[in-house]
Amino acid sequence: MCSKQYLSVVLFSFTAVFFFHGCTSARRTAEQDGWISLFNGKNLDNWIVKIQHHETGDNYANTFRAEDGMIKVRYDGYDYFNERYGHLYYKTPLSHYHLKFEYRFQPQSEWRTDAPEYTIENSGIMYHSQDPRTMPKEQDWPISIEMQLLAGLADGQPRTTGNMCSPGTHIFYQGKLDTRHCINSSSKTYPPGVWVKGELIVHGDSLITHIIEGDTVMQYSKPQIGGPVVNRYTPGQKIDGKPLTSGYIALQSEGQPIDFRNIRLKELK
């Protein structure tokens, strides 16, 4: 007859093996399904920083940082904001893919009060962006499409997230060319401090889908270069009317602290 101590050891060993095997199997399944992690949880390897007034690669005041398994956007090293709009680009241009991520805004009290008021609880995911190495020091926004991320404000008014914004670009919305800079989604309002799950499904210059917490909140098509809200770019980069079929993904920094985690991508055919 086995002792209780022996049985406990056997049970613990079996549980540990089962848990390890389960985690390994889950990882293998994710890899076999084509999902990859864009962030390794430890550092910003494979990412490129571009902040206005600074050369590509200069992560001014450690704006973007890898801490606690997250990519954090912070401004504690800033003396003044000075329109230092920044973006952190994944190293590889992409065309057809499904992106999943989670984000969490910090409280409004952490916002840079010398940043424009519209940047309160405001950030985004840029996609089909120009290469950051083609941006002059003084260019503010990349020519790109943005999945805009917002959090609710203290006034309690509805404030959707997963919106579309278009620096130097246009889209087709509801079947026709729409030249508005930003178009609101149909999402709920989410407060600062909570993790929100977002998804972006991109099919080249065809259908684009924004998903928030499992709900499709916006769809549009035919992203293309055109329009204002991008300044001091190299003229050859902005060819109005050119379809945007591929480009870089970037996380935005514009004055409001925010965290990103679980950034995963699956390329689509």
Contacts in CASP RR format, 6 or more apart in sequence:
PFRMAT RR
TARGET T0000
AUTHOR 0000-0000-0000
METHOD contacts of the structure
MODEL  1
MCSKQYLSVVLFSFTAVFFFHGCTSARRTAEQDGWISLFNGKNLDNWIVK
IQHHETGDNYANTFRAEDGMIKVRYDGYDYFNERYGHLYYKTPLSHYHLK
FEYRFQPQSEWRTDAPEYTIENSGIMYHSQDPRTMPKEQDWPISIEMQLL
AGLADGQPRTTGNMCSPGTHIFYQGKLDTRHCINSSSKTYPPGVWVKGEL
IVHGDSLITHIIEGDTVMQYSKPQIGGPVVNRYTPGQKIDGKPLTSGYIA
LQSEGQPIDFRNIRLKELK
2 10 0 8 1.000
33 266 0 8 1.000
34 266 0 8 1.000
34 267 0 8 1.000
35 264 0 8 1.000
35 265 0 8 1.000
35 266 0 8 1.000
36 264 0 8 1.000
36 265 0 8 1.000
36 266 0 8 1.000
37 263 0 8 1.000
37 264 0 8 1.000
38 46 0 8 1.000
38 90 0 8 1.000
38 249 0 8 1.000
38 263 0 8 1.000
38 264 0 8 1.000
38 265 0 8 1.000
39 47 0 8 1.000
39 66 0 8 1.000
39 69 0 8 1.000
39 71 0 8 1.000
39 260 0 8 1.000
39 261 0 8 1.000
39 263 0 8 1.000
40 46 0 8 1.000
41 66 0 8 1.000
41 69 0 8 1.000
41 70 0 8 1.000
42 66 0 8 1.000
42 69 0 8 1.000
43 66 0 8 1.000
44 59 0 8 1.000
44 64 0 8 1.000
44 65 0 8 1.000
44 66 0 8 1.000
44 71 0 8 1.000
44 88 0 8 1.000
46 90 0 8 1.000
46 91 0 8 1.000
47 64 0 8 1.000
47 88 0 8 1.000
47 89 0 8 1.000
47 90 0 8 1.000
47 91 0 8 1.000
48 56 0 8 1.000
48 57 0 8 1.000
48 88 0 8 1.000
48 89 0 8 1.000
48 90 0 8 1.000
48 91 0 8 1.000
48 132 0 8 1.000
48 133 0 8 1.000
49 56 0 8 1.000
49 57 0 8 1.000
49 58 0 8 1.000
49 59 0 8 1.000
49 63 0 8 1.000
49 64 0 8 1.000
49 86 0 8 1.000
49 87 0 8 1.000
49 88 0 8 1.000
49 89 0 8 1.000
49 132 0 8 1.000
50 56 0 8 1.000
50 57 0 8 1.000
50 86 0 8 1.000
50 87 0 8 1.000
50 89 0 8 1.000
50 132 0 8 1.000
50 135 0 8 1.000
50 142 0 8 1.000
51 58 0 8 1.000
51 59 0 8 1.000
51 60 0 8 1.000
51 63 0 8 1.000
51 84 0 8 1.000
51 85 0 8 1.000
51 86 0 8 1.000
51 87 0 8 1.000
51 253 0 8 1.000
52 83 0 8 1.000
52 84 0 8 1.000
52 85 0 8 1.000
52 86 0 8 1.000
52 137 0 8 1.000
52 138 0 8 1.000
52 139 0 8 1.000
52 140 0 8 1.000
53 60 0 8 1.000
53 82 0 8 1.000
53 83 0 8 1.000
53 84 0 8 1.000
53 137 0 8 1.000
53 138 0 8 1.000
54 60 0 8 1.000
54 84 0 8 1.000
54 137 0 8 1.000
55 137 0 8 1.000
56 132 0 8 1.000
56 133 0 8 1.000
56 135 0 8 1.000
57 132 0 8 1.000
60 84 0 8 1.000
61 75 0 8 1.000
61 76 0 8 1.000
61 77 0 8 1.000
61 78 0 8 1.000
62 74 0 8 1.000
62 77 0 8 1.000
63 73 0 8 1.000
63 74 0 8 1.000
63 75 0 8 1.000
63 84 0 8 1.000
63 86 0 8 1.000
63 253 0 8 1.000
64 71 0 8 1.000
64 72 0 8 1.000
64 73 0 8 1.000
64 88 0 8 1.000
64 251 0 8 1.000
64 253 0 8 1.000
65 71 0 8 1.000
65 72 0 8 1.000
65 74 0 8 1.000
66 72 0 8 1.000
69 261 0 8 1.000
70 259 0 8 1.000
70 260 0 8 1.000
70 261 0 8 1.000
71 88 0 8 1.000
71 251 0 8 1.000
71 259 0 8 1.000
71 260 0 8 1.000
71 261 0 8 1.000
71 263 0 8 1.000
72 257 0 8 1.000
72 258 0 8 1.000
72 259 0 8 1.000
72 260 0 8 1.000
73 123 0 8 1.000
73 251 0 8 1.000
73 252 0 8 1.000
73 253 0 8 1.000
73 255 0 8 1.000
73 256 0 8 1.000
73 257 0 8 1.000
73 258 0 8 1.000
73 259 0 8 1.000
73 260 0 8 1.000
74 257 0 8 1.000
75 81 0 8 1.000
75 112 0 8 1.000
75 255 0 8 1.000
75 257 0 8 1.000
78 84 0 8 1.000
78 112 0 8 1.000
80 114 0 8 1.000
81 112 0 8 1.000
81 114 0 8 1.000
81 115 0 8 1.000
81 255 0 8 1.000
82 114 0 8 1.000
83 140 0 8 1.000
84 253 0 8 1.000
85 140 0 8 1.000
85 141 0 8 1.000
85 252 0 8 1.000
85 253 0 8 1.000
85 254 0 8 1.000
86 252 0 8 1.000
86 253 0 8 1.000
86 254 0 8 1.000
87 126 0 8 1.000
87 129 0 8 1.000
87 132 0 8 1.000
87 142 0 8 1.000
87 250 0 8 1.000
87 251 0 8 1.000
87 252 0 8 1.000
87 253 0 8 1.000
88 250 0 8 1.000
88 251 0 8 1.000
88 253 0 8 1.000
89 129 0 8 1.000
89 132 0 8 1.000
89 248 0 8 1.000
89 249 0 8 1.000
89 250 0 8 1.000
90 248 0 8 1.000
90 249 0 8 1.000
90 250 0 8 1.000
92 248 0 8 1.000
93 131 0 8 1.000
93 246 0 8 1.000
93 247 0 8 1.000
93 248 0 8 1.000
94 127 0 8 1.000
94 202 0 8 1.000
94 246 0 8 1.000
94 247 0 8 1.000
94 248 0 8 1.000
94 249 0 8 1.000
94 265 0 8 1.000
94 267 0 8 1.000
95 202 0 8 1.000
95 204 0 8 1.000
95 245 0 8 1.000
95 246 0 8 1.000
95 247 0 8 1.000
96 202 0 8 1.000
96 203 0 8 1.000
96 204 0 8 1.000
96 267 0 8 1.000
96 268 0 8 1.000
96 269 0 8 1.000
97 201 0 8 1.000
97 202 0 8 1.000
97 265 0 8 1.000
97 266 0 8 1.000
97 267 0 8 1.000
97 268 0 8 1.000
98 199 0 8 1.000
98 200 0 8 1.000
98 201 0 8 1.000
98 202 0 8 1.000
98 265 0 8 1.000
98 266 0 8 1.000
98 268 0 8 1.000
99 125 0 8 1.000
99 127 0 8 1.000
99 199 0 8 1.000
99 200 0 8 1.000
99 201 0 8 1.000
99 202 0 8 1.000
99 249 0 8 1.000
99 263 0 8 1.000
99 264 0 8 1.000
99 265 0 8 1.000
100 197 0 8 1.000
100 198 0 8 1.000
100 199 0 8 1.000
100 262 0 8 1.000
100 263 0 8 1.000
100 264 0 8 1.000
100 265 0 8 1.000
101 125 0 8 1.000
101 197 0 8 1.000
101 198 0 8 1.000
101 199 0 8 1.000
101 260 0 8 1.000
101 261 0 8 1.000
101 262 0 8 1.000
101 263 0 8 1.000
101 264 0 8 1.000
102 195 0 8 1.000
102 196 0 8 1.000
102 197 0 8 1.000
102 198 0 8 1.000
102 260 0 8 1.000
102 261 0 8 1.000
102 262 0 8 1.000
103 123 0 8 1.000
103 149 0 8 1.000
103 195 0 8 1.000
103 196 0 8 1.000
103 198 0 8 1.000
103 258 0 8 1.000
103 259 0 8 1.000
103 260 0 8 1.000
103 261 0 8 1.000
104 192 0 8 1.000
104 193 0 8 1.000
104 194 0 8 1.000
104 195 0 8 1.000
104 196 0 8 1.000
104 258 0 8 1.000
104 259 0 8 1.000
104 261 0 8 1.000
105 121 0 8 1.000
105 123 0 8 1.000
105 149 0 8 1.000
105 151 0 8 1.000
105 192 0 8 1.000
105 193 0 8 1.000
105 256 0 8 1.000
105 257 0 8 1.000
105 258 0 8 1.000
106 192 0 8 1.000
106 193 0 8 1.000
106 256 0 8 1.000
106 257 0 8 1.000
106 258 0 8 1.000
106 259 0 8 1.000
107 192 0 8 1.000
107 193 0 8 1.000
108 120 0 8 1.000
108 121 0 8 1.000
108 153 0 8 1.000
108 154 0 8 1.000
108 192 0 8 1.000
108 256 0 8 1.000
110 256 0 8 1.000
110 257 0 8 1.000
111 119 0 8 1.000
111 120 0 8 1.000
111 121 0 8 1.000
111 255 0 8 1.000
111 256 0 8 1.000
111 257 0 8 1.000
112 119 0 8 1.000
112 255 0 8 1.000
112 256 0 8 1.000
115 254 0 8 1.000
115 255 0 8 1.000
115 256 0 8 1.000
119 254 0 8 1.000
119 255 0 8 1.000
119 256 0 8 1.000
120 153 0 8 1.000
120 256 0 8 1.000
121 150 0 8 1.000
121 151 0 8 1.000
121 152 0 8 1.000
121 153 0 8 1.000
121 159 0 8 1.000
121 192 0 8 1.000
121 256 0 8 1.000
122 148 0 8 1.000
122 149 0 8 1.000
122 150 0 8 1.000
122 254 0 8 1.000
122 256 0 8 1.000
123 148 0 8 1.000
123 149 0 8 1.000
123 251 0 8 1.000
123 252 0 8 1.000
123 253 0 8 1.000
123 254 0 8 1.000
123 256 0 8 1.000
123 258 0 8 1.000
124 146 0 8 1.000
124 147 0 8 1.000
124 148 0 8 1.000
124 149 0 8 1.000
124 251 0 8 1.000
124 252 0 8 1.000
125 146 0 8 1.000
125 147 0 8 1.000
125 149 0 8 1.000
125 200 0 8 1.000
125 249 0 8 1.000
125 250 0 8 1.000
125 251 0 8 1.000
125 252 0 8 1.000
126 142 0 8 1.000
126 144 0 8 1.000
126 145 0 8 1.000
126 146 0 8 1.000
126 147 0 8 1.000
126 248 0 8 1.000
126 249 0 8 1.000
126 250 0 8 1.000
126 251 0 8 1.000
126 252 0 8 1.000
127 144 0 8 1.000
127 145 0 8 1.000
127 146 0 8 1.000
127 147 0 8 1.000
127 200 0 8 1.000
127 202 0 8 1.000
127 247 0 8 1.000
127 248 0 8 1.000
127 249 0 8 1.000
127 250 0 8 1.000
128 144 0 8 1.000
128 145 0 8 1.000
128 169 0 8 1.000
128 202 0 8 1.000
128 204 0 8 1.000
128 223 0 8 1.000
128 244 0 8 1.000
128 245 0 8 1.000
128 246 0 8 1.000
128 247 0 8 1.000
128 248 0 8 1.000
129 142 0 8 1.000
129 143 0 8 1.000
129 144 0 8 1.000
129 247 0 8 1.000
129 248 0 8 1.000
129 249 0 8 1.000
129 250 0 8 1.000
130 142 0 8 1.000
130 143 0 8 1.000
130 144 0 8 1.000
130 237 0 8 1.000
130 247 0 8 1.000
130 248 0 8 1.000
131 247 0 8 1.000
131 248 0 8 1.000
132 142 0 8 1.000
132 248 0 8 1.000
132 250 0 8 1.000
134 234 0 8 1.000
134 237 0 8 1.000
135 142 0 8 1.000
135 233 0 8 1.000
135 234 0 8 1.000
136 232 0 8 1.000
136 233 0 8 1.000
136 234 0 8 1.000
138 231 0 8 1.000
138 232 0 8 1.000
139 230 0 8 1.000
139 231 0 8 1.000
139 232 0 8 1.000
139 233 0 8 1.000
139 234 0 8 1.000
140 230 0 8 1.000
140 231 0 8 1.000
140 232 0 8 1.000
141 167 0 8 1.000
141 168 0 8 1.000
141 229 0 8 1.000
141 230 0 8 1.000
141 231 0 8 1.000
142 167 0 8 1.000
142 230 0 8 1.000
142 248 0 8 1.000
142 250 0 8 1.000
143 167 0 8 1.000
143 168 0 8 1.000
143 169 0 8 1.000
143 225 0 8 1.000
143 230 0 8 1.000
143 233 0 8 1.000
143 237 0 8 1.000
143 238 0 8 1.000
144 167 0 8 1.000
144 168 0 8 1.000
144 169 0 8 1.000
144 247 0 8 1.000
144 248 0 8 1.000
144 250 0 8 1.000
145 164 0 8 1.000
145 165 0 8 1.000
145 166 0 8 1.000
145 169 0 8 1.000
145 171 0 8 1.000
145 208 0 8 1.000
145 223 0 8 1.000
145 244 0 8 1.000
146 164 0 8 1.000
146 165 0 8 1.000
146 166 0 8 1.000
146 167 0 8 1.000
146 252 0 8 1.000
147 162 0 8 1.000
147 163 0 8 1.000
147 164 0 8 1.000
147 200 0 8 1.000
147 210 0 8 1.000
148 161 0 8 1.000
148 162 0 8 1.000
148 163 0 8 1.000
148 164 0 8 1.000
148 165 0 8 1.000
148 182 0 8 1.000
149 161 0 8 1.000
149 162 0 8 1.000
149 196 0 8 1.000
149 258 0 8 1.000
150 159 0 8 1.000
150 160 0 8 1.000
150 161 0 8 1.000
150 162 0 8 1.000
150 163 0 8 1.000
151 159 0 8 1.000
151 161 0 8 1.000
151 189 0 8 1.000
151 190 0 8 1.000
151 191 0 8 1.000
151 192 0 8 1.000
151 193 0 8 1.000
152 159 0 8 1.000
152 189 0 8 1.000
152 190 0 8 1.000
152 191 0 8 1.000
152 192 0 8 1.000
153 159 0 8 1.000
156 189 0 8 1.000
158 189 0 8 1.000
159 189 0 8 1.000
160 184 0 8 1.000
160 185 0 8 1.000
160 186 0 8 1.000
160 187 0 8 1.000
160 188 0 8 1.000
160 189 0 8 1.000
160 217 0 8 1.000
161 185 0 8 1.000
161 187 0 8 1.000
161 189 0 8 1.000
161 190 0 8 1.000
161 196 0 8 1.000
161 212 0 8 1.000
161 217 0 8 1.000
162 185 0 8 1.000
162 187 0 8 1.000
162 198 0 8 1.000
162 210 0 8 1.000
162 212 0 8 1.000
162 217 0 8 1.000
162 218 0 8 1.000
163 182 0 8 1.000
163 183 0 8 1.000
163 184 0 8 1.000
163 185 0 8 1.000
163 210 0 8 1.000
163 218 0 8 1.000
164 171 0 8 1.000
164 173 0 8 1.000
164 182 0 8 1.000
164 183 0 8 1.000
164 185 0 8 1.000
164 210 0 8 1.000
164 218 0 8 1.000
164 220 0 8 1.000
165 181 0 8 1.000
165 182 0 8 1.000
165 229 0 8 1.000
166 180 0 8 1.000
166 181 0 8 1.000
166 182 0 8 1.000
166 223 0 8 1.000
166 227 0 8 1.000
166 229 0 8 1.000
167 181 0 8 1.000
167 229 0 8 1.000
167 230 0 8 1.000
168 225 0 8 1.000
168 226 0 8 1.000
168 227 0 8 1.000
168 228 0 8 1.000
168 229 0 8 1.000
168 230 0 8 1.000
168 238 0 8 1.000
169 223 0 8 1.000
169 224 0 8 1.000
169 225 0 8 1.000
169 226 0 8 1.000
169 227 0 8 1.000
169 244 0 8 1.000
170 177 0 8 1.000
170 178 0 8 1.000
170 179 0 8 1.000
170 223 0 8 1.000
170 224 0 8 1.000
170 225 0 8 1.000
170 226 0 8 1.000
170 227 0 8 1.000
170 241 0 8 1.000
171 177 0 8 1.000
171 178 0 8 1.000
171 208 0 8 1.000
171 220 0 8 1.000
171 221 0 8 1.000
171 222 0 8 1.000
171 223 0 8 1.000
171 224 0 8 1.000
172 178 0 8 1.000
172 220 0 8 1.000
172 221 0 8 1.000
172 222 0 8 1.000
173 183 0 8 1.000
173 220 0 8 1.000
174 220 0 8 1.000
175 221 0 8 1.000
177 222 0 8 1.000
178 220 0 8 1.000
179 227 0 8 1.000
181 228 0 8 1.000
181 229 0 8 1.000
183 218 0 8 1.000
183 220 0 8 1.000
185 210 0 8 1.000
185 212 0 8 1.000
185 217 0 8 1.000
185 218 0 8 1.000
186 215 0 8 1.000
186 217 0 8 1.000
186 218 0 8 1.000
187 212 0 8 1.000
187 213 0 8 1.000
187 215 0 8 1.000
187 217 0 8 1.000
188 212 0 8 1.000
188 213 0 8 1.000
190 196 0 8 1.000
195 261 0 8 1.000
196 212 0 8 1.000
196 213 0 8 1.000
197 212 0 8 1.000
197 213 0 8 1.000
197 214 0 8 1.000
198 210 0 8 1.000
198 211 0 8 1.000
198 212 0 8 1.000
198 213 0 8 1.000
198 214 0 8 1.000
199 209 0 8 1.000
199 210 0 8 1.000
199 211 0 8 1.000
199 212 0 8 1.000
199 214 0 8 1.000
200 208 0 8 1.000
200 209 0 8 1.000
200 210 0 8 1.000
200 211 0 8 1.000
201 207 0 8 1.000
201 208 0 8 1.000
201 209 0 8 1.000
201 211 0 8 1.000
201 268 0 8 1.000
202 208 0 8 1.000
203 268 0 8 1.000
204 244 0 8 1.000
204 245 0 8 1.000
204 246 0 8 1.000
205 221 0 8 1.000
205 222 0 8 1.000
205 223 0 8 1.000
205 224 0 8 1.000
205 243 0 8 1.000
205 244 0 8 1.000
205 245 0 8 1.000
206 221 0 8 1.000
206 222 0 8 1.000
207 219 0 8 1.000
207 220 0 8 1.000
207 221 0 8 1.000
208 219 0 8 1.000
208 220 0 8 1.000
208 221 0 8 1.000
208 223 0 8 1.000
209 216 0 8 1.000
209 218 0 8 1.000
209 219 0 8 1.000
210 216 0 8 1.000
210 217 0 8 1.000
210 218 0 8 1.000
210 219 0 8 1.000
211 217 0 8 1.000
222 243 0 8 1.000
223 243 0 8 1.000
223 244 0 8 1.000
224 241 0 8 1.000
224 242 0 8 1.000
224 243 0 8 1.000
224 244 0 8 1.000
225 238 0 8 1.000
225 239 0 8 1.000
225 240 0 8 1.000
225 241 0 8 1.000
225 242 0 8 1.000
225 244 0 8 1.000
226 238 0 8 1.000
226 240 0 8 1.000
226 241 0 8 1.000
227 240 0 8 1.000
230 238 0 8 1.000
249 265 0 8 1.000
251 260 0 8 1.000
END
